[in-house]
Structures are given as structure tokens and as C-alpha cells.
Amino acid sequence: MPKEKRGILNIVKPKTPILFTYSGDIWSSDSDDSDYKEESTSRSSQLCTVKPVTQLPQQNRNARKRKVDSRIVKKTCANTVKEISHNQWDSWGLTIPPEILLKLFKCVIADEGALPFLPRASRVCRLWHQVATDNSMWQYIDLSYGWIKKKSAVLTWLCQHRLQQVRELNLTGWKSEVNASLPDIWKHCLLLRSINLSYCKYSSEALQAIAEHCHNLCDLDLSYYESDGKFLASFKSLLKKSGKQFLCLKLAGCGVNLTSVLTAIIMFCPKLQLLDISNPKPQAGYSSINIDQFQENCTKLKIFRAANTRLSHTRSQVQSDWIGFTHLEEFSIAGKSHNDHGEFMFRFLRGSSNLKLLDIRHCSFSMDSVLFLPSHIISHLYISRCNIKELCLEQIIATWAKSLVHLDISWNVLSEDCMKQNLCTLAAEGSLLVNLNLAGTAVDSTSVQ
């Protein structure tokens, strides 16, 4: 006979498990109690039936089996979600006409730009991808904010697949990566009208290639460039071939002889409307400009910026039949480089009756020459740190009090009474003044109120 299994106290283990045992007196029946109520037979049988205790589940299962099961579940769920979302997007996308979606995309691009909206929108559905990758959507592209990696291979791919109809392209800060992609830009972007290559490094050959391929280019920004020693010769060659089509030239931070650059611009750019030669490098030195010839050849000039540029005029006599820049609207020569008693400004602005912005901050010449300007609609006037006299300031404010929108007279030594009187003039009825800079002046809060 098999040996019976015994427990710790040498007691034979029962074949069926029990909940507990009691070795004391026999308990009385429940029917003897005063609150006893007899139940049905089925209920009593359910209570009397004791189910055996089942074994606990295994804690240490096979890890490999559990991993396979989880993979099957994940794959099944992914396929289900993919199928549902795919059907939903297809049905939603097919209900919108592509023409309406194209107009919606153009509204978004006008407010936020093409990047990063277009690459993200192309991943939504097939219809969005079709509209977002259309070349007509990629006309005004700004690649200076880092939405796309600044690598020559990326720029080359964009030129071949997305930028065939680009009009304006901003590549500020691409440095040497732009040099290898410039031939692809000139080759594929034939409709290019404006390109910004500021803070970029490129060769003189790449600059000369503009004249051969970009026949529609009219806006060129070469500010703070990093080029080889042949830049001046390449730039002159470019202007000689394509100067007639340029409307805007930005050469801030120029590091070559500025006199030679200005001579070439005056000679070959008759349609020029904007010229920026601000903040040249120290090696550029003093620059002379023939104002008579400049006004005779570039009659359509509207904006001239030469902050911190040491300029002087070549001719000493003023011609009586001098017409001047009749379309000029903005003139900026801010800096400490002009101390010629205002003669350069007066000769440059003679005939500029449409001038709206005048920036002569830090200039040390006499401000009396400002009173002889022909324009009566100046809206933005910057005369900070000019050591202007009180009587001259009163006459200036009285002349343009009704047209001024922004006025900067900060850090000028003026009396409190003078400031109070000028503020009263500016506060007259019909004033359009929005911004007023009075930093560093002897003005009190009562006068401002």
C-alpha cells in the first residue's frame, strides 16, 4: 500500500482539501437559534457545496512565448488602426476639391511661410501630398531658420524636385554649404527673381554664373559675404552683363573698395531702386561718390542706406539744373562719419520731395540744413545724439508736426521748457504721431501727459 502523506504534526493529510478543522465541542445546529429562517433546498445545496481550491497560476512563464504573443497583438492592432485611419483620410480627402485646398494652402503660406508647413502637410493624405508638392506652392522659400538641414545635398535635391518655380529664395547663414549648390540653383531655378546670400561663402565663378542663367533676377543680397580675392572683378563683370535688370542691391558689410563698387553700380544699374552699403568693413576705407552722375543715371532710386559709411562727394560746385532723386523715400546715413556741415545730405536730397524717412542719428553736422529739405511729408525722423539746437528743433517739429508718425530725439541736450513747448506742438489736433523716443532728455511726466 502506498504510504500515507503526513503533515508537520504527523497528521494524515486528507485527500480533499478542507478550509479548517475544529477539535472542541460539537456546535449546536442553526435551527435552534431564535432568528433562524429555513431556506430553499437549492440555496442550501449551494452553500453546503465546497469547491476545491484551484492551483495558483504559474508566476514564471516562458519569456519568449510572452514576447511572441505581444508582437502578435501589436501587429494586429497596428494593422487595424492603419486600415481605419487610411479609409477615413481617403474618404475625407476625396470630398475636398483640389482647387479649394490649393487656395487654403496659399493662405497659410502667406501668413506663416512655406516651411515647415508644406513638408508636414504632405504627410497627411494623398490629396494633401499632391497639393503640397506642387511646384507652384514653392515660390517664396525661406531656408534661413533651420527648418531644413543646411547641407549642400539637401539643397540640391530641393532645386531638382521642388524649386523649379521659386521666385524668392533666402539662404542666409548657409556659409560654405551653398557654394556647391549654386550651379544647381542657377540651372533649375530659372524663374528666380530674388536671392539672399548674406553670411554665405561662395566662389567668384559661382557669382559670375548668375548672368548666364538667372535672366529674371532683380534682387540680390550679398551682405557680409565671404568670398575670395576676385570678388570685385566678378561683381563688376556681373553688373556689366546683368546690371540693367537689378532693382535691389544689398552689400552691407562690404570688405572691398567701396568707391569702385559704387562706380560700377552707377554705370550699369539704371533701374536701381534700393541700395544698401551700410556697415562696411574697416578695409573698405573712405568712399567717394559722384552724386551728379548717380542722380543722372539712377533716377528711380527710392531707398538709400549707408549707415556707418564714410562717404564724400566728388564735385565741389552745385549745378543749377540739378533735378535730384525725385522718387527717393528713405535716406539713412546714421553714424559718426559725416561732419561736412550737412553738405552731402543737402546735395543728395535736393529734389527729393517724396522723402518719408530720414535717419541722421549720431551725425555731427549742423541740423540747420534739415530745414532746407524739399519734402514736407516726412513721417519717420531720427535725430538722436545730434547735438541739435533748441531753436532748430522747434522749427523742425513745427514743419513736420502734422506728418510725423515716428520721432526720435533721444539723448539731446535740451531744456525742460523747450521740450514742453515741442510736446505741445506735437499734441495739436490732427497729429498722426504714434511713437516718440525721449530717452535721455530733460522732460518731466507732466509735459508728457
Secondary structure, 3 states (H helix, E strand, C coil): CCCCCECCCCCECCCCCCCCCCCCCCCCCHHHCCCCCCCCHHHHHHHHCCCCCCCCCCCCCCHHHHHHHHHHHHHHHHHHHHHHHHHHHHHHHCCCCHHHHHHHHHHHHHHHCCCCHHHHHCCCCHHHHHHHCCHHHCCEEECCCCCCCCCHHHHHHHHHHCCCCCCEEECCCCEHHHCCCHHHHHHHCCCCCEEECCCEECCHHHHHHHHHHCCCCCEEECCCCECCCCHHHHHHHHHHHHHHHCCEEECCCCCCCHHHHHHHHHHHCCCCCEEECCCCCHHHCCEEECHHHHHHHCCCCCEEECCCCCEEECCCCCCCCCCCCCCCCEEECCCCCCCCCCHHHHHHHCCCCCCCEEECCCCCCCHHHHHHCCCCCCCEEECCCCCCCHHHHHHHHHHHCCCCCEEECCCCCCCHHHHHHHHHHHCCCCCCCCEEECCCCCCCHHHHC
